Amino acid sequence: MHELAIAESIMREVSAIAVSEGIMCVVRLTLVIGELSGVDKESLSFALPFAAENTVLSGAEFVFEEEPAVVECSKCGARSAAEFPLVACAACGAGYVERAGGGGLEIKSMEFEDV
């Protein structure tokens, strides 16, 4: 389950931010998961509380937002939502599209409590 490794990486990054900002307790962490990221949201939501034990995120609420897959046409330059299983340009119908969004995983925000 590579989501546990991803969860541990998120904990390290958020913990480093918290230490540098003097934050002792993060109560909510919002993550954006791209449709094409390869990250399974259910597995990550299961792994995060385990990775958060004994960190500033222990007991935090984890909120997920989804970023849709977006493609850009190599022929006409139009951007559109990727419609699976056939991915073609919504503007001109060309089959020459490249991923333009929806491939990442990012920390959007974190809310904390003053202790």
N, C-alpha and C positions, 0 to 999 in steps of 0.2 A: 504494500500500500504506500505509494509515493506521497499521498496526501499527508501522512504523518510527518514526513520530512519537510513538506511545504509548511505545515502548521508550526513545526519547530523553528523554521527559518523566519516565519512571521513573528513568532514570539521573541526571537533574538532582535529583530529589527525594531519592534514596538518597545521592547524593554530598553534598548539603547536610546531611543527617542525619549522615553519616560525619564531615564536617568539624567539625560542632558537637560531636560526641562524641569527637573525636580518633582515629577509626578510620581505619587506613591500608589495610586489605585486607578486603573482604567476600568470603567463600568460598561462601556459599549465600544465595540470595534466594528466598523463598517468596511466590508471588502467588496470590490467589484470583480466579478469573474466573467471573462469573455467566453462567449459561446464556443469559440474555437481554441480555447486555452488548453484543453485536455485535462482540466481539473474537474473531478467529480465533486459537485457541491455537497452531496449527501455524505460522502466519505470525509470530506474536509470538515463539515460541521460535526461529525463524530470525533475526529482527531483533535480539533482545536481545544476542547476542555481538558483533555489529557496533557497536551503540550503546555497549557496555561497553568497547570498546577505549580504552586510555589513561585509564581511570577507576579508582576504587577497586574496581570490579567486574570488572576485566579477568581473565578466566579463571574467573569464578565459575560455580557450578552454579545453574541456574534450575529451580525446582520449581513445579509448577502444581497447584492444587487447584480443583475445580469446585464452584460453588455452584448448587444446583438452582433452577429457576424455582418460585416459590411465589406462589399467588394467594389473595386474601381475598375472600370473598363479600360483596357489597353488601347482600344480603338477610338472611342469617343470621349473618354475621360470622365464619364458620369459615375457617380457613386450611388449605390443602392443596397438595400438589404439583400443578403444572400438567401436564396430560396433553394432548399435542398429537396431532392437529391440532385436536380439539374441546376447548375449555377451558370447563369447567363446574364448579360447586361439587360437591365429592365428598360433602358432607354432605346438601345439599338438592336438588342437581341444577339449581339456577338458573344461568342463563347470564350473570349480572351479577357478574362477578369483576374485580378490579383487581390489578395486579402488586403483590406485597408483598415480594418478594425475588428475588435472582438476576439483578439488572440492573447490578451493579457490577463494578469491577476495583479490587482493593486490595492493598497490600503487607501481607502477614501477618507476616512476620518476616525478619530477616537475621542470618546468623551471620558472625562475623568472627574474624580471627586477630590475635593480638598480634604485632607485628613488632619 
